[in-house]
């Protein structure tokens, strides 16, 4: 069952990682309802927040792919219902 949720992504080296992150997000675009980004939040660190509509398996697949990218930190959550 799909539920609303969020994904928070911190990119520590924007120049090195942003292309890979965008490729992953493009592959999962059907899950993404909204995307907000703050490039250069502090120095070379950027932040992306996503609002998603996904199953737990879909969310796990997305966050797993993002979390395997060096220099990326990911946190997520889904509504209970």
C-alpha positions, 0 to 999 in steps of 0.5 A, spaced: 500 500 500 502 506 498 503 512 503 505 519 503 512 520 506 518 524 505 526 523 503 531 528 506 538 528 502 544 531 504 549 532 498 556 533 501 560 534 495 555 537 490 560 537 484 562 530 484 555 527 486 549 531 483 549 528 477 548 521 480 543 523 485 539 526 479 540 520 475 537 516 481 531 521 482 529 521 475 529 513 475 524 514 481 520 520 478 513 516 478 514 516 486 516 523 487 510 528 488 514 534 490 522 536 490 525 542 493 533 543 493 537 548 497 544 548 493 550 550 497 546 550 503 553 551 506 559 551 502 559 545 498 553 542 501 546 541 498 540 539 501 534 536 497 527 534 500 522 530 497 515 528 498 513 521 495 507 517 495 510 510 495 510 503 498 515 501 503 519 497 498 519 502 493 522 507 498 527 502 501 529 501 493 530 509 492 533 510 499 538 504 498 540 507 491 541 514 494 545 511 500 550 507 496 552 514 493 559 516 496 558 523 500 550 522 500 546 522 507 539 520 506 533 519 511 526 518 510 519 516 513 512 514 511 505 516 514 502 510 518 496 510 514 
